[in-house]
Amino acid sequence: MSILIFLPNYIGDILMTTPAIRFLKSTLPEQKIFVVIKKVYSVLVEDNPDISGMFFKDEKKFLQKNIKLLKPDVCLLFRTTFYNSYLSFIIRPKYSIGMDQELSKMFLTKVLSRDVDGSYRYKCYLLSKILLKDFFKIENQYNPDLSKIYLYGFDEEEVKRSLNKKLLSNNISFNKNIILINPSSSRKTKVLTLEQQKNLIQKVRQTFLNYEIVIVGNKESKGLYENILQQLGVKSFFGELNLKELSCLIKASKLLITPDSGPAYIAQAVGTKVIIYFTSTDPKNYGPYNENVKIIYSSNICNPCHKNVCNRKYICIKKFDIKNIIDTVKIWLKDEI
């Protein structure tokens, strides 16, 4: 018997499904769990012992055929879209479940109301819990620790060697205390202005003289920050690290400062202290968080929102005070200033 799970499309969201996947596998150790995922993010789950195999959603020409060959008994949608719901329907599992959105009621056995309170992690767990009760007739289930995220493979020797080579080429030592700052995110409404980023980097650098301040970000952001980093003389990696190398670097660092984006959830998985600042999104939708996480958030008239472009002049960003970040860093690393 097998379970097919449709995963979301972003790094953080994918990692936030891992507590629910662990919950399923722990409850049903004999069942095989397969996932549908974007190929570029497959490294996030390829070493996960709870997952038996993957199908790549980018390869739509083969996806339907390959899933039909698997003949899953159950389809579980951690990302409920019209396409995922329709695909679940045509492969004819015995049971399917997802959220009530994008006409999913037409195709799935059961849907969960979008009005259900709780974070994304909790909703993934709740979908799994309902599946266990409805299909497998398992009533007595344990309550998993949803603050624990699972990521594997980042600490392999080959990954460490590859990362160390890239660090040395940038004159950075594994043995030095590192503070990472990630200015990037998938949406413009999640990131600070260039001036705010410049001030943040500058103040962290001035406060922690014994630390190597390293900036990490996606390839698309490199042009935005190039001049600032040259002015400040700060080292950086924009798109030069693969996900395993990035995870290894985050693990090796003392602290990560980041918006609500993928690296924030990698840090939670590898056990590194992380300060996450939220502008447009609401932190309660992405918890619970473990003891290594500090959240900085101030509610505004128009947040939370999930827009990429703001028609309210980016109020939530412009009103964000970076002093809150600096003060939090000082408190957390007070013995090392």
URGI-V592163 format. One record per backbone hydrogen bond with DSSP energy under -0.5 kcal/mol. NH is the residue of the N-H (numbers start at 0). CO is the residue of the C=O. If there is no record, write none. Layout:
# URGI-V592163
nh:NH co:CO
nh:NH co:CO
This chain:
# URGI-V592163
nh:2 co:31
nh:3 co:73
nh:4 co:2
nh:4 co:33
nh:5 co:75
nh:6 co:4
nh:6 co:35
nh:13 co:9
nh:14 co:10
nh:15 co:11
nh:16 co:12
nh:16 co:13
nh:17 co:14
nh:20 co:16
nh:21 co:17
nh:22 co:18
nh:23 co:19
nh:24 co:20
nh:25 co:21
nh:26 co:22
nh:27 co:23
nh:30 co:27
nh:31 co:0
nh:33 co:2
nh:33 co:31
nh:34 co:52
nh:35 co:4
nh:36 co:34
nh:36 co:54
nh:40 co:37
nh:41 co:38
nh:43 co:40
nh:44 co:41
nh:45 co:41
nh:47 co:44
nh:48 co:46
nh:50 co:47
nh:51 co:32
nh:52 co:32
nh:54 co:34
nh:56 co:36
nh:56 co:54
nh:58 co:55
nh:59 co:57
nh:61 co:58
nh:62 co:58
nh:63 co:59
nh:65 co:61
nh:66 co:62
nh:67 co:63
nh:68 co:64
nh:69 co:65
nh:70 co:66
nh:72 co:1
nh:73 co:1
nh:74 co:94
nh:75 co:3
nh:76 co:96
nh:77 co:5
nh:77 co:75
nh:78 co:5
nh:80 co:78
nh:84 co:80
nh:85 co:81
nh:86 co:82
nh:87 co:83
nh:88 co:84
nh:89 co:85
nh:90 co:86
nh:91 co:88
nh:92 co:87
nh:93 co:72
nh:94 co:72
nh:96 co:74
nh:97 co:109
nh:99 co:111
nh:100 co:98
nh:103 co:100
nh:105 co:102
nh:106 co:103
nh:107 co:103
nh:109 co:95
nh:111 co:97
nh:115 co:112
nh:119 co:284
nh:120 co:286
nh:122 co:118
nh:123 co:119
nh:124 co:120
nh:125 co:121
nh:126 co:122
nh:127 co:123
nh:128 co:124
nh:129 co:125
nh:130 co:126
nh:131 co:127
nh:132 co:128
nh:133 co:129
nh:134 co:130
nh:135 co:130
nh:137 co:131
nh:138 co:136
nh:140 co:138
nh:143 co:141
nh:145 co:143
nh:147 co:144
nh:148 co:146
nh:155 co:152
nh:159 co:155
nh:160 co:156
nh:161 co:157
nh:162 co:158
nh:163 co:159
nh:164 co:160
nh:165 co:161
nh:166 co:162
nh:167 co:163
nh:168 co:164
nh:169 co:165
nh:169 co:166
nh:170 co:167
nh:171 co:166
nh:175 co:172
nh:178 co:211
nh:179 co:177
nh:179 co:254
nh:180 co:213
nh:181 co:256
nh:182 co:180
nh:182 co:215
nh:189 co:186
nh:190 co:187
nh:196 co:192
nh:197 co:193
nh:198 co:194
nh:199 co:195
nh:200 co:196
nh:201 co:197
nh:202 co:198
nh:203 co:199
nh:204 co:200
nh:205 co:201
nh:206 co:202
nh:207 co:203
nh:208 co:206
nh:210 co:207
nh:211 co:176
nh:212 co:210
nh:213 co:178
nh:213 co:211
nh:214 co:234
nh:215 co:180
nh:216 co:236
nh:220 co:217
nh:221 co:218
nh:223 co:220
nh:224 co:220
nh:225 co:221
nh:228 co:224
nh:229 co:225
nh:230 co:226
nh:231 co:227
nh:232 co:228
nh:233 co:228
nh:234 co:212
nh:236 co:214
nh:238 co:216
nh:238 co:236
nh:245 co:241
nh:246 co:242
nh:247 co:243
nh:248 co:244
nh:249 co:245
nh:250 co:246
nh:251 co:247
nh:252 co:248
nh:252 co:249
nh:253 co:177
nh:254 co:177
nh:255 co:272
nh:256 co:179
nh:257 co:274
nh:258 co:181
nh:259 co:276
nh:260 co:258
nh:263 co:260
nh:264 co:260
nh:264 co:261
nh:265 co:261
nh:266 co:262
nh:267 co:263
nh:268 co:264
nh:269 co:265
nh:270 co:266
nh:271 co:266
nh:272 co:253
nh:273 co:291
nh:274 co:255
nh:275 co:273
nh:275 co:293
nh:276 co:257
nh:276 co:274
nh:277 co:275
nh:277 co:295
nh:279 co:188
nh:282 co:280
nh:284 co:281
nh:285 co:282
nh:292 co:289
nh:293 co:273
nh:295 co:275
nh:297 co:277
nh:302 co:299
nh:303 co:279
nh:304 co:279
nh:314 co:311
nh:316 co:313
nh:317 co:313
nh:318 co:314
nh:319 co:316
nh:321 co:319
nh:323 co:320
nh:324 co:321
nh:325 co:321
nh:326 co:322
nh:327 co:323
nh:328 co:324
nh:329 co:325
nh:330 co:326
nh:331 co:327
nh:332 co:328
nh:333 co:330
nh:335 co:332
nh:336 co:333
